[in-house]
Amino acid sequence: MNTATKLLDAMRNNPLDWRMEQLLTVARQYGMEVRSHGGSHHVFSHPDLTETFSVPAHKPIKPLYIKRFCSLIDQLKE
């Protein structure tokens, strides 16, 4: 089990107190593109998904965003 898989499992079990660096690690493992041009949000996208997902870069990231991020990864796995 690699680091990204462990992080994703931990996010599912406890969506509190995550940092953007950890989301970026998981996103890269699953081939997601991340846009951040110095603003206050990171935008995650993937060619196989019809939607993009924006996460505020505030620390810590709210559990709502972590749950939605995990849901997007699940869509990629299908």
N, C-alpha and C positions, 0 to 999 in steps of 0.2 A: 504494500500500500504506500503510495507516494505522499508527499507533503500536501499537495492540493486536495487529494481525496480525504486525508485526515482532517484538513481544515473544513472541508465541506460537511463532513459528518459532524464535526464539532459545532458548526453553525446551525445545523438542523436541531441538534440537541439543546443548544443554549444560544439564542439569537442576541444576547446582550454583550456589549463591550467589544465590538470588533473595529478594526482599523482598515483604512482604505488599502494599505499595502497587502493585507491578507486577501481582500476581495480581488485585487489585481493578480495575485498568485494563482488563485482558482480560475479566474477568467482566462489567463494565458494558457493554462493547462487544457482548457476546453476550446481553444481557438477563437475566443471572443476578441473583438477589436474594442479598444478603449480610447475615447476622445477626451482630452482635457487640455484646454488651451489657456491655462492660467486662471480659469474661472473658479467658481465655488462648487461646481458639479463635475462628476465624471459620467460619461455616457457610454454604456455598454451596448454593443451590437454584435450580430453574427449573421453571415449570409443566409443561414438556414432559418432564421427567425424573421417574422414580418414586423416585429416591433423593436423599439430601442428602449433602454431602461436607464434612467438618470438617477444618480445617487449623490446627495449633498456630501461634500468633503469635510463635514464637521465631525469632530471626535467626541464621544464614540458615535458610531452610526446607529441610528434607531433600529429596533428589532423589526419594524415593518419593512424596511429596506432589505434587511438580511433575509427575511422570509421570502420576499419577492425575488431576490437574487437566486436563492436556492430553487425556486420554482422555474426560473428561466433555465438554469442548468439542467433541471429535470426534463424540460422540453427538448433540450439538445440531445439528451441521452436516448430519447424515444426514436 
